[in-house]
Amino acid sequence: MNKINFKNDAGLMALALRLVVGWTYFSALWRRTVLAEKLDPELAGYIGVKFNHFLPHALGIKPIIKYLVENPDALWINMVVFTIIEGIVGLFIMFGLFTRLMSIGVFSLALGILLASGWIGTTCLDEWQIGILGIATGFVLFLTGSGKYALDNYLLNKNISFTKKKWFNWLGSGNIPIKNNNFSKVVLIGSIFIFGLTLATNQIFHGGLWGTLHNKSIKPKVEITEGLFNHNTISFDVFRTEGVDVYGAWIIKLELLDNQNQKIFQLDQNALSQLNDKNISNYYIAKVKPGKHSLILPLGAKAKLTFEDDIFTKLPKGNYTIKLTDISGAFWEYSIKNK
């Protein structure tokens, strides 16, 4: 009786894991190309806008995201390439072809999801869980390879010449070229690293270990910066940094207050819904734009707002306050000085 190779048997035991995680990645290609047109920048639902949502609190890769959302052509190319890679990785994982190489793809894609969007999740820390579970899955599939019911196994059984090369065991399946006395150490070190990454990102994104538990996807938050008076105009930047990604932060009132809290200038929701390109200069692919009844600020959107009125030329020097009010009742203030 042949001795059972437990490493190879583990690949068979991971079959359900391989099929499920493979579909989660392949389905990204399926959704964006077959079920809906999510790669067309001109259509609602463009995946590049979703990518822009990740920007405010991305960990470590924020400069990359910022560059892409500031350069729509580069963003589109990367979204297409990223989608194709997800599709290939998912398909190959499901069929068990070059399983270990594709598991590195699973690990890398999941790490990107974790770092970019691990802070997003309105109910169960959705994106963080997807990212960290994908990383753990990628590591496990690298160790197991794919056993029976996989193309790697079919090629091995057919004794195809390249399957006898050492590189196939590293990139495909079969006995992983790690000495038995080192294998448990690799498993332990890799597992501790991933568990450490889990705890660290859980704390950074959500305060999940100590301190105040927080969720940046619950309430909208708008940062106001770069305020400036210039003759008969006032301008400032708005940046939506928190809140539900499908909620647009509907601004229904803009006020300029003096140091006595008296209104100097005000736009109601009807006026805000009539703003145009003269008033709004967007920085990123996610656009601040007028809606039917308000000014809409999508998550991750940043724009310079400019307003012209003769009243600004008559204001005495001193400190003023810009106040934006959301339809939910939340409001944000910013101190601006007229020099």
Disulfide bonds with the S-S distance in Angstrom:
none
